[in-house]
Amino acid sequence: MGQLTTLFSKMQEGDAEALDLAIALVYSELRLVAKKQLARDRPGHILQPTALVHEVYDKLHGAHLTIQDKQHFLGICARAMRQILVDDARRCRSLKGKAALTMIDTKLMGDEGNLVDVIAISDLMQKLEKFDERKCRLAELMYFGGLTQEEAASVMGISERTVRREMVITRAWILSELTVE
């Protein structure tokens, strides 16, 4: 953990190699998150877990990042995965027409297992972020980062009970917003 903290400080100072080393230290965790996410995505997805992690690296490379700790770094990577997957879904939709939806299976977050369009979820999360950043970040970690409630609690530095309570509210809000549209 101390090595990561040192690397995060070096990243803030502009050390370009620090991101490379930080990614290497959490690579297996990022690959697992990517694998979980892609397993929920549409069949025949061209991105593989390794490629998604490399896309995350490309997205973060050159960005000025202020990272507090490992959990914060994993959260930043989850957000980058969300952006990559949404961009990919929008690209596929534009090529194949509106019928080509990229779906997320919400069963992995404790729901009954609804399939929800990844772009619709992303749009709702942008809306949610404006009035409750913590709920947005939790949803992002669980929907796009593929984290369990326990893992999300660790990343956010809050209790699992708080995660469960916040996600009940967040899921209800998302479902109500999806039925309105």
C-alpha positions as CSV (number, residue, x, y, z in Angstrom):
1,M,0.0,0.0,0.0
2,G,2.9,2.4,0.8
3,Q,4.3,1.9,-2.7
4,L,1.0,2.9,-4.3
5,T,0.8,6.0,-2.0
6,T,4.3,7.0,-3.2
7,L,3.3,6.5,-6.8
8,F,0.1,8.6,-6.4
9,S,2.3,11.4,-5.0
10,K,4.7,11.1,-8.0
11,M,1.7,11.2,-10.4
12,Q,0.6,14.5,-8.8
13,E,4.1,15.8,-9.4
14,G,3.9,14.9,-13.1
15,D,5.9,11.7,-13.1
16,A,4.7,9.9,-16.3
17,E,6.1,6.5,-15.2
18,A,4.1,6.5,-11.9
19,L,0.8,5.7,-13.7
20,D,2.5,2.8,-15.4
21,L,3.7,1.4,-12.1
22,A,0.4,2.0,-10.3
23,I,-1.6,0.3,-13.1
24,A,0.9,-2.6,-12.9
25,L,0.3,-3.0,-9.2
26,V,-3.5,-3.1,-9.5
27,Y,-3.6,-4.7,-12.9
28,S,-5.2,-8.0,-11.8
29,E,-7.9,-6.2,-9.9
30,L,-8.7,-3.9,-12.9
31,R,-8.7,-6.9,-15.2
32,L,-11.2,-8.7,-12.9
33,V,-13.4,-5.6,-12.8
34,A,-13.2,-5.4,-16.6
35,K,-14.0,-9.1,-16.9
36,K,-17.1,-8.8,-14.7
37,Q,-18.3,-5.8,-16.7
38,L,-17.8,-7.4,-20.1
39,A,-19.5,-10.6,-18.9
40,R,-22.6,-8.5,-18.4
41,D,-22.4,-6.7,-21.7
42,R,-23.9,-7.6,-25.0
43,P,-22.8,-11.0,-26.6
44,G,-20.1,-10.7,-29.1
45,H,-18.5,-7.6,-27.6
46,I,-15.2,-6.9,-29.3
47,L,-13.5,-5.6,-26.2
48,Q,-11.7,-8.2,-24.1
49,P,-10.9,-7.5,-20.4
50,T,-7.2,-6.9,-21.1
51,A,-8.1,-4.4,-23.9
52,L,-10.5,-2.6,-21.6
53,V,-7.8,-2.2,-19.0
54,H,-5.5,-0.9,-21.7
55,E,-8.2,1.6,-22.8
56,V,-8.5,2.8,-19.2
57,Y,-4.7,3.3,-19.1
58,D,-4.8,5.2,-22.4
59,K,-7.6,7.4,-21.1
60,L,-5.8,8.2,-17.8
61,H,-2.3,8.6,-19.4
62,G,-1.5,12.3,-19.6
63,A,-4.3,13.3,-17.3
64,H,-3.4,15.3,-14.2
65,L,-4.8,13.0,-11.4
66,T,-5.0,13.8,-7.8
67,I,-5.5,10.4,-6.1
68,Q,-6.0,9.9,-2.4
69,D,-5.6,6.1,-2.1
70,K,-6.0,2.8,-3.8
71,Q,-9.8,2.8,-3.5
72,H,-10.0,6.3,-5.0
73,F,-7.8,5.1,-7.9
74,L,-10.0,2.1,-8.5
75,G,-13.0,4.4,-8.5
76,I,-11.3,6.6,-11.1
77,C,-10.6,3.6,-13.2
78,A,-14.3,2.4,-12.9
79,R,-15.4,5.9,-14.1
80,A,-13.0,5.6,-17.1
81,M,-14.4,2.1,-17.9
82,R,-17.9,3.6,-17.8
83,Q,-16.9,6.3,-20.3
84,I,-15.2,3.8,-22.6
85,L,-18.1,1.4,-22.5
86,V,-20.7,4.1,-23.1
87,D,-18.6,5.5,-26.0
88,D,-18.4,2.1,-27.5
89,A,-22.1,1.5,-27.1
90,R,-22.9,4.9,-28.8
91,R,-20.5,4.0,-31.6
92,C,-22.2,0.6,-32.1
93,R,-25.6,2.1,-32.0
94,S,-24.7,4.6,-34.6
95,L,-23.4,1.9,-36.9
96,K,-26.2,-0.6,-36.4
97,G,-29.2,1.6,-35.7
98,K,-31.2,2.2,-32.5
99,A,-32.0,-1.5,-32.1
100,A,-28.4,-2.4,-31.2
101,L,-28.5,-1.8,-27.5
102,T,-25.7,-2.5,-25.0
103,M,-27.3,-3.9,-21.9
104,I,-26.3,-4.2,-18.3
105,D,-27.7,-7.1,-16.3
106,T,-28.6,-5.5,-12.9
107,K,-28.7,-9.0,-11.2
108,L,-25.1,-8.6,-10.3
109,M,-26.0,-5.6,-8.1
110,G,-28.6,-7.5,-6.1
111,D,-31.6,-6.6,-8.4
112,E,-34.0,-9.2,-9.8
113,G,-32.0,-9.2,-13.0
114,N,-33.3,-6.4,-15.2
115,L,-31.5,-5.7,-18.5
116,V,-31.0,-2.0,-18.8
117,D,-29.5,0.0,-21.7
118,V,-25.9,1.1,-20.7
119,I,-26.4,4.5,-22.4
120,A,-29.7,5.1,-20.5
121,I,-27.9,4.3,-17.2
122,S,-25.0,6.5,-18.0
123,D,-27.3,9.4,-18.9
124,L,-29.2,8.9,-15.6
125,M,-26.0,8.8,-13.6
126,Q,-25.0,12.2,-15.0
127,K,-28.4,13.5,-13.8
128,L,-27.9,11.8,-10.4
129,E,-24.4,13.2,-10.0
130,K,-25.9,16.8,-10.0
131,F,-27.9,16.2,-6.9
132,D,-26.1,13.3,-5.1
133,E,-22.5,12.7,-6.0
134,R,-22.1,9.8,-3.5
135,K,-25.1,7.8,-4.8
136,C,-23.8,8.4,-8.3
137,R,-20.4,7.1,-7.4
138,L,-21.8,4.0,-5.7
139,A,-23.9,3.3,-8.7
140,E,-21.0,3.8,-11.0
141,L,-18.8,1.4,-9.0
142,M,-21.5,-1.2,-9.0
143,Y,-23.0,-0.8,-12.4
144,F,-19.9,0.0,-14.4
145,G,-17.1,-1.1,-12.1
146,G,-18.7,-4.5,-11.4
147,L,-18.0,-4.2,-7.7
148,T,-20.0,-5.9,-5.0
149,Q,-21.5,-4.0,-2.1
150,E,-18.6,-5.0,0.1
151,E,-16.1,-3.8,-2.4
152,A,-18.0,-0.6,-3.0
153,A,-18.1,0.1,0.7
154,S,-14.3,-0.4,0.9
155,V,-13.7,2.0,-2.0
156,M,-16.0,4.6,-0.6
157,G,-14.9,4.2,3.0
158,I,-18.4,3.7,4.3
159,S,-20.2,0.7,5.8
160,E,-21.9,-2.0,3.8
161,R,-25.1,-1.1,5.5
162,T,-24.8,2.4,4.2
163,V,-24.1,1.0,0.7
164,R,-27.2,-1.2,0.9
165,R,-29.4,1.7,2.1
166,E,-28.0,4.1,-0.5
167,M,-28.4,1.6,-3.4
168,V,-32.0,0.8,-2.5
169,I,-32.8,4.5,-2.9
170,T,-30.6,4.8,-6.0
171,R,-32.1,1.7,-7.7
172,A,-35.6,2.9,-7.0
173,W,-34.8,6.3,-8.5
174,I,-33.2,4.8,-11.6
175,L,-36.2,2.5,-12.1
176,S,-38.6,5.3,-11.7
177,E,-36.7,7.4,-14.2
178,L,-36.5,4.6,-16.7
179,T,-40.2,4.1,-16.6
180,V,-40.8,7.8,-17.1
181,E,-38.8,7.9,-20.3
